[in-house]
Amino acid sequence: MSNFCKSVLLVIGLSFASPVFAQQGDEVTYSNGKILLQQQRYEQAMAEFMPLTIANSPYAPEASYFYSLAAFKAQKYKEAQEMLQQLKMQHPDWPQMPDATYLLANVLFERNNYEEAITQLQQLNNTPLATDAAALERYYLVKLADKAAFEKLVQRHPNDKVLAQVYADKLVNGWYRQEDKNTLERLVSKHNLDRNKYLNAAARRQQGFDVALLLPFQLNQDLNQNARKNQFVNDLYAGMQLAQDSLEEQGVKLNLYAYDAGADTAKVSRIFQLPEVRQMDLVIGPVYKSGATIANRFARTTGTTVINPLSQDLEVAGPNSNVFLFESSVATQARQAATYAYNTFSPKTAVILFENTKDDTTFAYFYKDQFKKLGGKVKTYKKISSSQASATASVFNNLNLTDVGHMAVFSDKMTAAVNATSKLQASAATLPLITYNNWLNINQISLRQLDNLEVYFISPKYVDTTSPAVKSFREKYIQRYNVPPSVYAYAGFEMLYFYGSMLQQYGPNLTQALLENGISRGALYPAVGYTNKTTRVELRSDNQFVPIIKLENLQPIVVNTVY
């Protein structure tokens, strides 16, 4: 399914008056179908709408459209296309036909029929959906990586400015060869594109992109005293250097400029005022929250994208649309976990226990809030204190798990983990349990115990150590640094590789690039992206993909993969 889907907004935005002569049964069926669609129960919604799509039904146009939308959301693109084509043929004068045309184009793009999709969107040029149609076309064209296919589309649609501009972008961001000079000049002239931007392609690619790294190296302090404390920074930087090398092998040149930026706000401010920093294509850092206000002000005044590499606090990003967290925030981790639990486990009821700490209480709050918003019911919501062993054991022993769909325990304490697994082993071995990844490192519980139970781990920094890409990175890292990579080394590589690739493909306008790119496969991570599945047209400030893993034969697997 696409990461850009304006169509979903029509579930709320479209409202059709019921024909006065409709039978009560049809009206109930139609209403039920819309409710199921809003609840994301797409196949059930399709079944409700199908009987109403016959030509003589007073609900036929609306039911046909909503059937198609449900099919689209369920990734049943063939069914969606066939119903939309039937709708256009049988009800050509339906007032909401532009919406159906837009959805049909979306479906065709998903089926890789770019030619017909563009033809459909051209029917919307003089309608209120023209702007949305252009955005949809741009989104899918950006994803098209076949230069020959692109050239054919440009030839067949010479007057399509969106098509011309995206092709010009792709030329200057990597596809450009000397033989493309005349084509690029023709596109710039015909569609009045920015001559300065598009006619200097070769020189721009040779120069590469400039990236500032504001990291707390603490070079002015005693090396031996701070070596262990600062190891995470060295690992992060080491991973970035390997990413720089990997990108250069692919023809992507990144110029890295490192600045020693710790918690001293005065020093951070001076770095951001440097003329060369204000000319950077991307800034990564500073790490600490104390510099967040300065970084936000810099991003706002210069338009430069700023990435915080390690924070999980959304307040660091603030309201600035150019500041992003590479990590998933605590709120996002909790919400994504709750969404997975609601969509996966039945019945839609939960028992939630959490440690008496600020972080665990916050995590539990966002989890509970999201689960209830989706329609779930929380039967138990209780705080525990693992320092009080007998009291904690009593809480778990007295849990009533009757008609409970799953248990969620947000604590990384051994006492909580042991009591939770003991409770499940004794009375509900098949009940799903969702918790932190840290439980995999608690020695008092064996991996076999966790494997035998239905335990799901929220693992925002997960990498599959068996994948060829991760193995290759590990080998190269050990060869260069003589130590195995840490989680920070993996993060440094993933971060620079991801944003370096974005710079190469889209240029420095990374805000629009992140929106269009959606959630995509990472180099080492399962996925990275800044749009939420349920609101694909809305850019978020933090990484929206949170891996959830489960042990199968003692091996972790990602259960919520987007592929």
Secondary structure, 3 states (H helix, E strand, C coil): CCCCCHHHHHHHHCCCCCCCCCCHHHHHHHHHHHHHHHCCCHHHHHHHHHHHHCCCCCCHHHHHHHHHHHHHHCCCHHHHHHHHHHHHHHCCCCCCHHHHHHHHHHHHHHCCCHHHHHHHHHCCCCCCCHHHHHHHHHHHHHHCCCHHHHHHHHHHCCCCHHHHHHHHHHHHHHHCCHHHHHHHHHHHHHCCCCHHHHCCHHHHHHHCEEEEEEECCCCCCCHHHHCCCCHHHHHHHHHHHHHHHHHHHCCCCEEEEEEECCCCHHHHHHHHHCCCHHHCCEEECCCCHHHHHHHHHHHHHHCCEEEECCCCCHHHHCCCCCEEECCCCHHHHHHHHHHHHHHHCCCCEEEEEEECCHHHHHHHHHHHHHHHHCCCEEEEEEEECCCCHHHHHHHHHCCCCCCCCEEEEECCCHHHHHHHHHHHHHHCCCCCEEEEHHHHHCCCCCHHHHHHCCEEEECCCCCCCCCHHHHHHHHHHHHHHCCCCCHHHHHHHHHHHHHHHHHHHHCCCHHHHHHHHCEECCCCCCCEECEECCEEEEECCECCCCCEEEEECCEEEECCCCC
